């Protein structure tokens, strides 16, 4: 992650109307004052090695660059994942790609792994993408050595489409990535089926 030349103003972040809520989480726009917390959480090699763009070590300037770039026109739509008490535990968002469906990405602080938070947050962002942003499809990836991330995507309805090599910044090399896709029709069917099961 690199610094932007034109950082986003704090006032925009404070007034951003998009807040996603789940049973246990709130996903909100990042604020510049979140930089220290984001840097502390993301500065773990286990996170960096499982994402394409997070460097290791992850410095305060890296967090400031991410926060400055988030939610700018034509940039990444990013949310910080917080517990209901406001504690920041990770990030989830969508990156626009020219001529392709948006790419969904996410990470959680290591202390919050294995609790279902990633699946819950990804569900909320998918709903936002298909309902509010009118996306037709989403894509995502997970390192082949990261079965936890693969399970998150599969639980959210993503379907495996193949394997590709992607540059992992923290490794300074490429690694095999399982590629996934989710179409709006499949997501709608899964939601309808889920509601029907709850009613029966």
N, C-alpha and C positions, 0 to 999 in steps of 0.2 A: 504494500500500500504506500502510496506516495502523497506528499502534500499537494494541495491544489494552490494555484496562484491566487484564486479568488475565494477565500473562505466564506461560507454561508453565515449570515448574521444570526446571533443568538436570538434576536427578537422573532425571526421567522420560526425557529424551532419551538419557541414557547407558545406560538399561536397556531401551530400546525394542527388541523382538525382531525387528522386520522389517528384514531386510537382503536386497537383491536383488543377485545377482551375474551378470555376463555374462562373455564371453570376455576383455574388456579393462577392464571397469568394475565398480565397486561402487556401488550406490545405497543410501544409509543415511539415517536420520532426521537432520534438522538439529539442531545444538547451538547454544546461545547464543554460544559462543566462535567460531563460524563467521562472526559478523556482519561483521567487517572484510573478510574474504575475499569474502563475498557482495557487499558494498557496492562493493568495488573492481571485481569482474567485471561487475556489473549497471550500473555507472555509465558506460554507453556508449549514445549516442543510437540507434545502429543496433539495439541490443537493445530499448530502450524503445519505439521507434516500431513495432516488430513484435509487441508484446504489448499486451493491453488494460489491465493494471493497473500496470505498472512506470512510475513517474514518471521524469522527467529534469530536473535532476540527481537521481541516486539516492544518498541520504545514508545515513550509518551508522544513523540513527534509522529509516529505511525498512527496512533489513535487519533491525534488531532487531524491528520490528513483524512482518515476515514470519516470522521465526524463532519469535516468541512465539505467533503464531497457528497455526503449522503443527502438524497432528496433534492438535488439541484436539477434544473431543467435538463432533460436528456441523460441524466445520470442514473445512479442506482437508487431504487426505492428501498430504504433500510429502516428497520425497526430494532430498537433494543428490547430484548425479552426481559421482563421484570416479574418478580413475584408480586403478589397483591400488596405486600408492605413496601413496595418500591425498590427492593433490592435488585440491582442489575445482575443477570446471570448469563447473558449471551446476546446474540444478534441473529436476525433472520431477515432476508430481503430478496429482491428481484433485480436482476441486471438486464437491461434492454440490450438485445443483440440484433444487429441489422440483418433483416431477411430471415430471422429465426425466431422461434418462441423465446420468451424471456427465460433466463436461467435462475432457478431458485437456489439459494445458498443459505447456510446457517452454521452456527457453532455455539457451543455452550462451554462455560467454565467447567473444568474437570470435576470439581466437587458436586456438580449438578447432573452428571451423567447417570444413566440408568434409572431415572425417576419418571420417564415419560414426558418430560418437559419439551424435548425437541419435537416429538410427534404432535403435541398439543399446539405448539407455536407454528409448525409447518401447516397444520390444518387451517389455522386462522389466516395465514398468508395466502394459502391456496384459495380459500373462500373470497378473500379480498381481490385476488387476481381475476377470478372468474366472474365475480359479482360486480365489483366496483370499477375495475380496470378493463373489463370486457375482453380479457384474453381468451383466445381459442385453445391454446395449449401452453404447457410449461415443460421445461426440461431441467434436469438436475444430474449430478454425478456424485459418485462415492468411490474412494480408492478401493481397489479390490481387497486390500488388507484391512478394511474398516467395515466389518459386518454389522456393527451397531448402526451406522449411518444408512447402510443398505436397508436394514429392517425398518428404519423410520420412513424411508421413501416407499417401500412396499406397503407398509401399513396405511399410508396415505393414498394408495391407489396407483402410484407410478409403476410403469411397466418397463422392464429391461429392454434396451434396444441394441446393445452391443458394448464393445470395449474399445477405448481409445487411449492414446498416450497424451498426457497433459503435463505442462510444466508446473512443478511444485516449487514455489519460490523458496520455501524454507530448506528444501533439499538441493537447490541449485541444479536440478536435473528433472527429467520427465519420469512419470510413473504411470502404470496402467490404471485407468479409471473405468468403472462400470457406468454406462450411460443409461438414463431413464427418461421417459416421457409420460406426461399425463394430459389427456385431452379433456376438454370441458364436458363432453357428453358422458364420458366414463365417470368423472367426478360427480356429475349430477345424478347418475344412476346409483352410485355408491351411497350418496346422501339419502336418496329416496328409499333405497333398500334398508339403510340404517334406521330411518324413521319408522318404516313399516315394521321392522323387528321390534322396536321399542313399544309399538302399539299392540303387538300380538301377545 
